[in-house]
Amino acid sequence: MTSDNQNSDDLNNKELEQFLSEMKGVKVPPSSRSKEDAWRLLMQSVVEEESKVVSMSNSRVWYAIAASVVIFIVAGWSYAWFSTTEKYAPKGYVSDVVLPDGTQIKLNADSKISYPKFFNLVGRKFTLEGEAFFRVMPGEKFTVKDSQNRTVEVLGTEFNVNTRGTVFKVACYQGSVKVHTPETDNVKLTSGLKFESVDGVSAVNSFQSDSISSPSWINGEFYFEGAKLSEVIAELEVQFNVTIVVEGFNPEERIYSGFFRNNNLENAIELVTLPMGLNYEITPDSSKVIISK
Amino acid sequence: MSFLFFFLRLYINQNRMTLPPGKYTPEEVAWFRHIFDTYYESIRSFAYFKTGNLDFADDIVQETFLKIWSMRGSIREETVKALLYTIAGNIIKNHYKHLKVEYSFQKENSMESPSESADAEVRMSELNAQLQQALAEIPPGSREVFLMNRIEGLSYAEIAERLNLSVKAIEKRMSEALRVLRERFKYKI
């Protein structure tokens, strides 16, 4: 500090001292409300604040409601997704299934097909056990799957799928289909081509599709060409709902070419056994057939 | 049926009165009461020094303590004091800025006779006018420090602790305030 300043400070000191000492007794005026009132008011605000927290948890109720609505929708949707319709053709019968979109399915005897109840919502996905002939209406993708995850993808067409036993046969009568098995890549079949997979060995062959527009079983005729006799017997059992007992030979080793119709049991048995030099016996109630050498 | 609801509501309301809803313990309320008892006057004075308005000061006190209450779960005991001043300061900064600060202090009530007190009143209004003019020239930061020291009677160390500042900073502000006052009395002569 300069001496000049110091002087003026000294000069003013008295005034300042007096001012500061005057200030000594000065205080902030009291509040219009007492301290106790201030506390009460504060606690009131605290209670309001806390109940705000409570009503915040009311909004949790709304969250819960929203969540349950979502769950409800999801549940409904998954119901639509997972609920399926099942059609079964018992032994001795062939049944027709017509879907809402106009697709016709001919279900061979002892065959089951299941598909989503709301299939135009969920997609045309079919699971097949046994054999069926499809006349698919053009539209959305149409797939047929069997229990061993072998699928036929349909591109709008007529085709036959046989998944009996270890057999997996797909024959395309019109349009084209795509076949997919765990062992093979996508195989595209156009009309007149068939895909056969027996005991894990698969092949694509042509068949006469000009003369026949649908598999013969649809008309009650069963053609076999170089088929195992066991396969033929299985078909007989299913078509006539009979039990066939084999004596004295192994039907796995016998190969049969020929056909039978499913309108008369005795005629059919005869058609199969006579060319192979086998004898047969039918029980009186037509429930059992014994084929022997 | 509506009777039942009436009684139910009455019952619930009564319950609210005695046991306000919320998640807090009697210990928390006791702690809060202690904080309030200890700092109520100080925060109110601080708010008055800052705003120069008694009603504002009351409101700021309420807001400040309510904020402290809402923070009760995460406060360390040794920081409460400084925290109160910080909260009050922030409330003032956010909601009470650009105020024309007009102080009107009171003389501590003494055992004066009515005639003397009338005289004191005149003297007080003179002093207030003087104070008003003098204090208006002190920059805000220094002003409340000066008032906390001169009117509330807090030591520099105490002010430093409350405002979360160093004692050096308080000294600086005090000398700033005194410099302004000195300047003022110089020109008065």
Interface residues (C-beta under 8 A of the other chain):
Chain A: S8 D9 L11 N12 E15 L16 F19 L20 E22 M23 K24 G25 V26 K27 V28 P29 P30 S31 S32 R33 K35 A38 W39 L41 L42 M43 S45 V46 V47 E49 E50 S51 V53 V54
Chain B: R16 P20 P21 G22 K23 Y24 F32 R33 F36 Y40 E41 R44 S45 Y48 F49 L54 D55 A57 D58 V61 Q62 F65 L66 W69 S70 S104 F105 Q106 K107 E108 S110 L127 Q130 L131 A134 R150 I151 E152 L178 L181 R182 F185 K186 K188 I189
